C-alpha cells in the first residue's frame, strides 16, 4: 500500500497532478487518494489548485445539469 511519502514523491516528480492521475499511478482507490491529499493539505505539505476550463462553447454553465464543476479541474501540488 502506498503512503503519504509515495504521493509526495509522485507530486515532486510530476509537479502537479489530479487525484485521479495519482490514483491510477499508485494503484489506489480514488477515495483513499483524496483522503491522503486532504491530510497532506491539512499538514501544509500539499496545495489544491483549481483551474477553470475554457471549453464551454455556449457560456451556459449556469444552465448546465453538471454545473460549473464539469468545467473545473482540480490539481494538487507540493507547497514550498
Secondary structure, 3 states (H helix, E strand, C coil): CCCHHHHHHHHHHHCEECHHHHHHHHCCCHHHHHHHHHHHHHHCCEEEEEEECCCCCCCCHHHCCCHHHHHEEEEEEECC
